Amino acid sequence: MTATPKTKVLIAGCARNCSAALPGVLKNIEAMALLWDDAAFVFVENDSTDETPSILRDWCATRPQASLHSYDRLAEFCRVRTIRLAKLRQQCLSVLRAEHPNATHYVIFDCDEVNAGPLDLDGVRQAVE
């Protein structure tokens, strides 16, 4: 009889000036993480002028497997939004792989209003299976 392998999800979030959406997004991330045996979280943030960094810092402070990485002045050097997002997503993956090499799944979340509403957990579960 073989043991069922444990699953671990690494959830990464890209954030910029999304403080209004973060309560719903963070609630969804926590709910989604329960679909796996273990979870870790990495948030990358750049150039926010609202409360985004402090909300994420406070959230991460209460979770040992959560971290926030800020990249201020990125917009100065990378003016095209889609290229900035691509760079941040790639940075998320680099951090996740370095800090948590035993993951079985990766999820990258945009931390804006798109992901603040109700999340279809059954749909997520079906997609993972």
Disulfide bonds with the S-S distance in Angstrom:
none
